[in-house]
Amino acid sequence: MATLRRLREVPRHLLVCEKSNFGHDKSRHRHLVETHYHNYRVSFLIPECGILSKELKNLVMETGPYYFVKNLPLHELITHEFINTFVKKGKLILSLDKDTYEETGLQGRPSQYSGRKVMKFIVSIDLMDLSLNLDSKKYERVSWSFKEKKPLKFDFLLAWHHTGAEESTMRSYFSSYGIQERQPRVSLSTASELQCPVLRSGELGGAPGAACSAPELLDWLGAVFSNAQLTNEPNNFISTYCCPQPSTVVAKAYLCAITGFIVPEKIHLLLEQLCRYFDEPKLAPWVTLSVQGFADSPVSWRENEHGFRKGGEHLYNFVIFNNQDYWLQMAVGANDDCPP
């Protein structure tokens, strides 16, 4: 099965839709999840479901913990001890306003979304390369900048990619900065008599009178998870939205939303479990998994620069069909590159 990809430009953001199959050797689902690092919210919807399976519920409850450190000096992230203990690969990426950038004395590049008057700069520091030679002039300059020239401090969210002893090591490493352990906030609910769009896995763009399109589904999902009324009643002055047509009414639908700092590998486990949902016959023809990134993250996918002053969207959504076909939708705001 070949992958079909469509671009759709709408005001202030870009939506990319594609379809494939999880068993296809060129499926991009794993790579896409693994390279979207800064995830703020994960949600899924299962039509014709009133009780969550034990396996799914366990995964939902095991998406944490993550950690919060307030006023952490930036120079702590370039020490040899920190890099050697915690960093396997990666970069430190700073998105700085013009004044702060000039005060650091570091070399960077103008933001590609600055316009004629450059007011924002991006500084990228390869931590592994930096740690290989602590006596280099490059390391000395970065260290001097963070410790003396412009001693920046930030509030950080930290998450560990593997459970076990390493997590306790992280807590003890930052203990002098009052590190706090936090758990994601989980919301579980059911919706009764929910009007759902009719979808066909092979009709990404929809079919008049027979199936709704991928963009129509994404709009509908946003309305459902926002608890919007979908009836477009004349006396409703808050929302005039209604379910796209054709549609069907399901007796119950299960909704789950997880909010916090969620690492990609936890999301991939959820995706795998939702794929296994159809190992046994189900009434539901499809389920969805949606992931939203932090609006003020300096990157979206991989190291792609992300701007947030005009919305901050960077998100993706899987529609998983009972034959293992899937739709993948990716959306970014006005100040972003096209999704990968």
Helices and strands as residue ranges (DSSP letters): E 4-10, E 13-21, H 29-34, E 39-47, H 54-61, E 66-73, G 74-78, H 80-86, E 91-97, H 98-104, E 109-110, E 120-126, H 127-132, H 137-144, I 145-149, E 153-158, H 165-173, G 175-177, E 180-182, E 185-197, H 214-225, E 247-262, H 264-276, G 277-279, E 286-293, E 314-321, E 325-333
